[in-house]
Amino acid sequence: MTSRTLLCYGDSNTHGTKPLTQPGVLERFGPDDRWPGVLRQTLGDDWIVLDEGLPGRTTVHDDPIDGRHKNGLAYLRPCIESQLPLDLVVLMLGTNDLKARFSVTPADIAKSIDVLLETLLACRAGPGGSTPHVLLMAPAPIEEIGFLGEIFTGGAAKSRKLAPLYERIAVKYGSAFLDAGDFVTVSPTDGIHYEAEQHHRLGKAVADVIRQRFGA
């Protein structure tokens, strides 16, 4: 049986960034302790799992402080087309949109996710020019603590409203859906990132959805 390919497209929590203890110092968990790596191990050789997590990546916004390259929409199509054919795209973005600098509502974030899915599906990057399947993931709710708390002022309450909005979008496009908040919690160190054990829980949860939905 030919292996199928899936792409994990997300931000620092897909990248595997460790909870931050000081500004500007990013450390990363090893491949086996990042949820895409756990997913790869759990699914086995039937799937090729590609990691595409960028710390600070937004849905559709150029970041005025961290740079335009953080715009998830701008890079989505080049990323997908460079990796085609893709059988499945796992998408989890929206946490960085909660930064106070963007001043967006949960509904705005959901509309941005809608734009991403519309763009993704229009690429027809599946085998033979088909449309790849999508697993849309709502990020786990955040906490406003530590030095990141000020950057995400007001974000904690907004983050708790995202999952049902994302689920509606998944239904609209016939995509699979997973609420990461049902399985993981953010670290008490910085209120944004996941500890290694949470990555393991999420990777196994994603694998369960893929097996149930796509017969892995």
Buried (B, 14 or more C-beta within 10 A) or exposed (E): EEEBBBBBBBBBBBBBBBBBEEEEEEEBBEEEBBBBBBBBBBBEEEBBBBBBBBBBBBBBBEBEEBEEEBBBBBBBBEBBEEBBBBBBBBBBBBBBBBBEBBEBEBEBBBBBBBBBBEBBBEBBBBEEEEBBBBBBBBBBBBBBBBEBBEBBEEBBEBBBBBBEBBBEBBEEBEBBBBBBBEBBBBBEBBBBBBBBEBBBBBBBBBBBBBEEBBEB
